[in-house]
Amino acid sequence: MNNATSNNTGRHELKARKVRFDLEQTPLHWIPGDALASYMTNAIHLLLPEGELWFCRVYNKALPLVNDAELRADVEGFIRQEAVHSRVHSAAQKYLNRHEIDCEPFLQRVRFLFKTLLGDEPLGQKFLQLKMFERSWLITRVGIIGAVEHFTGILGQWAMDNTSWNKADPVMADLFKWHLAEEVEHRTVAYDLHRHLCKTRIGFYLSRQLLMAFVFPLFVYFVFTGTRFLAAQDKDAEVRKIGRWGWLKMTRKMERCGRNTDHVPSFSFLVKATLRWLSPRFHPITEGDTAQALAYIARSPAAQRAEAEAG
């Protein structure tokens, strides 16, 4: 079985690293001279705390359905890592607050998505708790996580290859690189769990394509609207103009920023990754390098501190 830790390193346990990041001195534009890239990455702090706790809730419900011991261990490790990710990004919201950013209006949208729309009773519809629908709704949500994790995995490998953040704030750069290294480390778990729970190969293929058609535009929507939401609160009038950009302009600016600076991935990078997902032979094991991710974790200042404190 392909698993989250099989690429070049042999199998190992997915473990939670109890890292902490001191963002007291981190500037709001943590990538110097690039407000767009800074806000586009900072938007992730608004989306992930609630989203990753939702991952954990869904996977805890799915665990009793997993009858493969290795996959079950990977899922349990995934849950532990995602819980830490959520706490780290929740703490980063306080960094935004210190810079006079009011996160709450956007967080309300995020809570609606994960608690109301994608919860056990979406929009109050209790029929999905009936036995005949409960399993299908659970597998659907597992598949949504699989599609999301495709993006976190490819973004993780992008971050492992990235050198443009070398002059950025070192604490925030380490926060994102540590997190994204763990996304590379566990990149196959969500895909493998979704495949394990689907009854047929063709059903799994069709399901993951339909769910990606939902996830890709939703992912872009929340990144773009989060970027505009944050930029609209900037003290600089020129930067605040980002808050009024339309989707087409935001796409062009992201593409240009990615190509010219590599401070964020280009939009075409995301599109190409989505096209790879279409292949019936696709598996996320080919989307990253576990050894490279573990090498970053080994030298991450935050992960080193966590290891020393645990030891």
C-alpha positions as CSV (number, residue, x, y, z in Angstrom):
1,M,0.0,0.0,0.0
2,N,1.2,3.5,-0.8
3,N,1.4,5.5,2.4
4,A,2.4,8.9,3.6
5,T,5.9,7.9,4.5
6,S,7.0,5.6,1.8
7,N,9.0,7.9,-0.5
8,N,12.7,7.4,0.0
9,T,12.6,7.1,3.7
10,G,10.9,3.8,4.7
11,R,7.8,3.7,6.8
12,H,7.6,5.8,10.0
13,E,5.1,7.1,12.4
14,L,3.3,10.4,11.6
15,K,3.8,12.3,14.9
16,A,2.6,15.6,16.1
17,R,5.4,18.1,16.8
18,K,4.3,20.6,19.5
19,V,5.8,23.6,18.0
20,R,5.4,27.3,19.0
21,F,6.1,30.4,17.1
22,D,6.8,33.8,18.6
23,L,5.3,36.3,16.1
24,E,5.7,39.4,18.4
25,Q,8.3,41.0,16.1
26,T,6.8,39.7,12.8
27,P,5.7,42.6,10.5
28,L,2.3,42.5,8.8
29,H,4.0,42.5,5.4
30,W,6.3,39.7,6.4
31,I,7.6,39.3,2.9
32,P,9.5,42.6,2.4
33,G,8.1,44.8,-0.2
34,D,5.3,42.5,-1.2
35,A,2.0,43.2,0.4
36,L,0.1,41.0,-1.9
37,A,2.1,37.9,-1.2
38,S,2.1,38.7,2.5
39,Y,-1.7,38.9,2.6
40,M,-2.2,36.0,0.4
41,T,-0.3,33.7,2.7
42,N,-1.7,35.4,5.9
43,A,-5.2,34.6,4.6
44,I,-4.4,31.0,5.4
45,H,-4.4,31.8,9.1
46,L,-8.1,32.7,8.7
47,L,-9.1,29.5,6.9
48,L,-7.1,26.7,8.5
49,P,-7.9,26.7,12.3
50,E,-11.6,25.9,11.7
51,G,-10.9,23.8,8.6
52,E,-8.3,21.6,10.2
53,L,-10.5,21.0,13.3
54,W,-13.2,19.9,10.8
55,F,-10.7,17.5,9.3
56,C,-10.1,16.0,12.7
57,R,-13.9,15.7,13.5
58,V,-14.6,14.0,10.1
59,Y,-11.6,11.6,10.4
60,N,-12.5,10.6,13.9
61,K,-15.9,9.6,12.6
62,A,-14.3,7.7,9.8
63,L,-11.8,5.7,11.9
64,P,-14.2,2.9,12.9
65,L,-14.7,2.2,9.2
66,V,-10.9,1.6,8.6
67,N,-10.0,-2.1,8.7
68,D,-6.4,-1.7,7.4
69,A,-4.0,-1.3,10.4
70,E,-1.3,0.7,8.6
71,L,-3.8,3.1,7.1
72,R,-5.5,3.5,10.5
73,A,-2.2,4.4,12.1
74,D,-1.6,7.0,9.3
75,V,-5.1,8.5,9.8
76,E,-4.5,8.7,13.6
77,G,-1.1,10.4,12.9
78,F,-2.8,12.8,10.4
79,I,-5.4,13.8,13.0
80,R,-2.7,14.6,15.6
81,Q,-0.7,16.7,13.1
82,E,-3.8,18.6,11.9
83,A,-4.8,19.4,15.5
84,V,-1.4,21.1,16.1
85,H,-1.7,22.9,12.7
86,S,-5.0,24.3,13.8
87,R,-3.6,25.6,17.1
88,V,-0.6,27.2,15.4
89,H,-2.7,29.1,12.9
90,S,-5.2,30.1,15.7
91,A,-2.3,31.7,17.5
92,A,-1.3,33.5,14.3
93,Q,-4.7,35.2,14.3
94,K,-3.5,37.0,17.4
95,Y,-0.6,38.3,15.4
96,L,-3.1,39.8,12.9
97,N,-5.1,41.3,15.7
98,R,-1.9,43.0,17.1
99,H,-1.6,44.7,13.7
100,E,-5.1,46.0,14.0
101,I,-6.7,43.5,11.7
102,D,-10.2,42.5,12.7
103,C,-10.5,38.8,11.7
104,E,-14.0,38.1,13.0
105,P,-16.2,39.0,9.9
106,F,-14.2,36.6,7.7
107,L,-14.1,33.9,10.4
108,Q,-17.8,33.9,10.5
109,R,-17.8,32.9,6.8
110,V,-15.3,30.1,7.5
111,R,-17.4,28.8,10.5
112,F,-20.5,28.8,8.2
113,L,-18.6,26.6,5.7
114,F,-17.2,24.0,8.1
115,K,-19.9,23.9,10.8
116,T,-23.1,24.7,8.9
117,L,-22.5,23.7,5.3
118,L,-20.2,20.7,5.8
119,G,-21.3,19.7,9.3
120,D,-23.1,16.5,10.4
121,E,-26.4,18.3,9.7
122,P,-25.7,20.6,6.7
123,L,-28.0,23.6,6.8
124,G,-30.0,21.8,9.5
125,Q,-30.9,18.8,7.4
126,K,-31.2,16.0,9.9
127,F,-32.0,13.4,7.2
128,L,-28.2,12.9,6.6
129,Q,-28.0,11.3,10.1
130,L,-30.2,8.5,8.9
131,K,-28.2,5.3,8.4
132,M,-28.8,5.1,4.7
133,F,-27.3,8.6,4.1
134,E,-24.8,8.9,7.0
135,R,-22.0,6.8,5.5
136,S,-22.4,8.5,2.1
137,W,-22.2,12.0,3.6
138,L,-19.2,10.9,5.7
139,I,-17.3,9.5,2.7
140,T,-18.2,12.6,0.7
141,R,-16.5,14.8,3.3
142,V,-13.5,12.5,3.5
143,G,-13.3,13.0,-0.3
144,I,-13.5,16.7,0.1
145,I,-10.5,16.5,2.5
146,G,-8.7,14.4,0.0
147,A,-9.1,17.1,-2.7
148,V,-8.0,19.9,-0.3
149,E,-5.0,17.8,0.8
150,H,-3.9,17.6,-2.9
151,F,-3.4,21.4,-2.8
152,T,-1.7,21.4,0.6
153,G,0.6,18.6,-0.6
154,I,1.6,20.4,-3.8
155,L,2.0,23.7,-2.0
156,G,4.1,21.9,0.5
157,Q,6.5,20.7,-2.2
158,W,6.5,24.2,-3.7
159,A,7.6,25.5,-0.2
160,M,10.3,22.9,0.1
161,D,11.8,24.0,-3.2
162,N,11.2,27.7,-2.5
163,T,14.2,30.0,-1.8
164,S,12.4,33.4,-2.2
165,W,11.4,33.5,1.5
166,N,15.1,33.5,2.6
167,K,14.9,37.3,3.1
168,A,11.4,37.2,4.7
169,D,10.6,37.2,8.4
170,P,12.3,34.0,9.6
171,V,9.6,33.1,12.2
172,M,6.7,33.3,9.8
173,A,8.7,31.6,7.0
174,D,9.5,28.8,9.4
175,L,5.8,28.5,10.5
176,F,4.6,28.0,6.9
177,K,7.5,25.8,5.9
178,W,7.2,23.6,8.9
179,H,3.5,23.2,8.3
180,L,3.9,22.6,4.6
181,A,6.7,20.0,5.2
182,E,4.2,18.0,7.3
183,E,1.7,18.3,4.5
184,V,4.2,16.7,2.2
185,E,4.9,14.1,4.9
186,H,1.3,13.0,5.2
187,R,0.2,13.9,1.6
188,T,-1.2,10.4,0.7
189,V,-3.3,9.8,3.8
190,A,-6.5,11.6,2.8
191,Y,-6.4,10.1,-0.7
192,D,-5.8,6.6,0.6
193,L,-8.6,6.9,3.2
194,H,-11.1,8.0,0.6
195,R,-10.1,5.2,-1.7
196,H,-10.3,2.7,1.2
197,L,-13.9,3.8,1.9
198,C,-15.2,3.8,-1.6
199,K,-16.7,0.5,-2.8
200,T,-15.5,0.5,-6.4
201,R,-12.6,1.8,-8.3
202,I,-14.8,3.7,-10.8
203,G,-16.9,5.1,-8.0
204,F,-13.8,6.4,-6.3
205,Y,-12.5,8.0,-9.5
206,L,-15.8,9.7,-10.3
207,S,-16.3,10.8,-6.7
208,R,-12.9,12.4,-6.5
209,Q,-13.4,14.3,-9.8
210,L,-16.8,15.6,-8.8
211,L,-15.4,16.7,-5.4
212,M,-12.4,18.4,-7.0
213,A,-14.9,20.4,-9.2
214,F,-16.3,21.7,-5.9
215,V,-13.1,22.1,-4.0
216,F,-10.9,24.0,-6.5
217,P,-13.2,27.0,-7.0
218,L,-14.0,27.0,-3.3
219,F,-10.3,27.0,-2.4
220,V,-9.5,29.9,-4.8
221,Y,-12.6,31.8,-3.5
222,F,-11.4,31.7,0.1
223,V,-7.8,32.5,-0.7
224,F,-8.8,35.5,-2.9
225,T,-11.5,36.8,-0.6
226,G,-9.3,36.4,2.4
227,T,-6.5,38.3,0.7
228,R,-8.9,41.1,-0.2
229,F,-10.4,41.1,3.3
230,L,-7.0,41.6,4.9
231,A,-5.6,44.1,2.4
232,A,-8.7,46.3,2.8
233,Q,-7.7,46.9,6.4
234,D,-4.1,48.0,5.6
235,K,-3.0,51.5,6.7
236,D,-1.5,52.2,3.2
237,A,-4.1,53.5,0.8
238,E,-2.3,51.9,-2.2
239,V,-2.3,48.5,-0.5
240,R,-6.0,48.9,0.4
241,K,-6.8,48.9,-3.4
242,I,-6.1,45.1,-3.4
243,G,-9.3,44.8,-1.4
244,R,-11.3,46.1,-4.4
245,W,-9.7,43.8,-7.0
246,G,-12.0,41.5,-9.0
247,W,-11.4,37.8,-9.5
248,L,-9.8,38.3,-12.9
249,K,-7.4,40.9,-11.7
250,M,-6.5,38.9,-8.6
251,T,-5.8,35.9,-10.8
252,R,-3.5,38.0,-13.1
253,K,-1.7,39.5,-10.1
254,M,-1.1,36.1,-8.5
255,E,0.2,34.7,-11.7
256,R,2.6,37.7,-12.2
257,C,3.7,37.6,-8.6
258,G,4.4,33.9,-8.8
259,R,6.3,34.1,-12.0
260,N,8.3,37.2,-11.2
261,T,9.1,36.7,-7.5
262,D,8.1,33.1,-6.5
263,H,6.8,34.6,-3.2
264,V,3.6,32.7,-3.9
265,P,2.8,29.9,-6.4
266,S,1.5,31.1,-9.7
267,F,-2.1,30.5,-10.5
268,S,-1.1,28.3,-13.5
269,F,0.8,26.2,-11.0
270,L,-2.5,25.4,-9.2
271,V,-4.3,24.7,-12.5
272,K,-1.6,22.3,-13.7
273,A,-1.7,20.4,-10.4
274,T,-5.5,20.1,-10.7
275,L,-5.1,18.7,-14.2
276,R,-2.8,16.0,-12.9
277,W,-5.6,15.0,-10.5
278,L,-7.7,14.0,-13.5
279,S,-5.6,11.0,-14.4
280,P,-7.0,7.6,-13.4
281,R,-3.4,6.7,-12.5
282,F,-2.9,9.7,-10.2
283,H,-1.6,9.1,-6.7
284,P,-0.2,11.9,-4.4
285,I,2.9,9.8,-3.7
286,T,4.4,11.3,-6.9
287,E,3.6,14.9,-5.8
288,G,6.3,15.4,-3.2
289,D,9.6,14.3,-1.7
290,T,9.2,13.0,1.9
291,A,12.9,12.9,2.5
292,Q,13.2,16.6,1.6
293,A,10.3,17.4,3.9
294,L,11.7,15.5,6.8
295,A,15.1,17.2,6.2
296,Y,13.4,20.6,6.6
297,I,11.6,19.5,9.7
298,A,14.9,18.4,11.2
299,R,16.4,21.9,10.7
300,S,13.3,23.9,11.5
301,P,14.0,26.1,14.5
302,A,10.5,25.6,16.0
303,A,10.6,21.8,15.4
304,Q,14.1,21.6,17.0
305,R,12.8,23.4,20.1
306,A,9.8,21.1,20.3
307,E,12.0,18.1,20.0
308,A,14.4,19.3,22.7
309,E,11.5,20.1,25.1
310,A,9.9,16.7,24.4
311,G,13.2,14.9,25.0
